[in-house]
């Protein structure tokens, strides 16, 4: 369980940074830049919330890939 939480936290930080960057580009590179003082806090809050389920969805896949790589060839169920 500890490994899943650590993987989720690492992925969360990366996902949140990417979503924040996308949100900032949308706000600052469009006509929305006139309302940037209001929209930037919204971008921060929304990306903070959206990144949680995305990270929780990616973490089990990352852990499964790690476990598959650490198996010996004789333990691989695909063979």
MARDO-944036 format. One record per residue: residue in three letters; z, y, x of N, C-alpha, C in turn. Coordinates in steps of 0.2 Angstrom, whole numbers, plus 5000, padded with zeros to 4 digits. Example, Ala and Ser with C-alpha at 12.3 -4.5 7.8 and 13.67 -1.06 7.14 Angstrom:
ALA503949725066503949785062503949845066 SER503549895064503649955068503950005064 
***
This chain:
UNK500049945004500050005000500050065004 UNK500450065010500450125014499750145017 UNK499350085019498750105022498250135016 UNK498250115010497850145005498050215004 UNK498750235004498950305004498650345009 UNK498750325015498550355021497750375021 UNK497350315019496650325019496450375014 UNK496850375008496650415002496850495004 UNK497350505008497550575010497050595015 UNK496750555020496250575025495650595021 UNK495450545016494850565012494850625008 UNK495450635005495550685001495450755004 UNK495650755010495550825014494850835015 UNK494450785017493750795018493350805012 UNK493550775007493150785000493350854998 UNK493950874998494150944996493850995000 UNK493750985006493351035010492651045008 UNK492350985007491650985005491551014999 UNK491950994994491851024987492051104987 UNK492551124991492651194992492051234995 UNK491751205000491151235003490551244998 UNK490451184994489951194989490151244984 UNK490751244982490951304977490851374980 UNK491051384986490951444989490251464990 UNK489851424992489151434992488851454985 UNK489051414980488851434973489051504971 UNK489651524973489951584971489651644975 UNK489551634981489351694986488651694986 UNK488251644985487551654986487151664979 UNK487451674974487151684968487451754965 UNK487151774959487351834956488151834954 UNK488451774955489151774953489551804958 UNK489251834964489651864969490051924967 UNK489751954961490152014959490752004956 UNK490851934954491551914951491951874956 UNK491751874962492051834968492751834968 UNK493051894967493851904967494151864962 UNK493851854956494151814951493951734952 UNK493351724954493051654954493351614960 UNK493451644966493651604972494351574971 UNK494851604968495451564966495351504961 UNK494851514957494651454952494351404956 UNK493851424961493551374965494051334969 UNK494551364972495151334976495451284971 UNK495651304965496051264961495651204958 UNK495051214956494651164953494451104959 UNK494351134965494151084970494851044972 UNK495351074972496051044973496150984968 UNK495950994962496050944957495550894957 UNK494850914957494350864957494350814963 UNK494550834969494550794975495050734974 UNK495550744970496050684969495650624967 UNK495350624961495050564958494450534963 UNK494150584966493550564970493850524976 UNK494350554979494750514985494950454983 UNK495250444977495550384974495050334973 UNK494450354972493850314971493550284977 UNK493550324982493250304989493750264993 UNK494350274992494850244997494850164996 UNK494850134990494850064990494150034993 UNK493650064993493050044996493050055004 UNK493350105006493450105013493950055016 UNK494450045012494949985014494549915014 UNK494149905009493849845008493349835014 UNK492949885016492549885022492949865028 UNK493449895029493849885035494149815035 UNK494349785030494549715029493949665031 UNK493349685028492849645029492649645037 UNK492649695040492549705047493049665051 UNK493649665049494149635053494149555052 UNK493849525048493849455047493449425052 UNK493649365053493249315058492649295054 UNK492149275057491549245054491649185050 UNK492149145052492349085048492649095041 UNK492949155041493349175035492849215030 UNK492249235032491849275028491649235021 UNK491749255015491549215009490849225008 UNK490449265011489749275010489349225013 UNK489649185018489249135022489349065019 
***
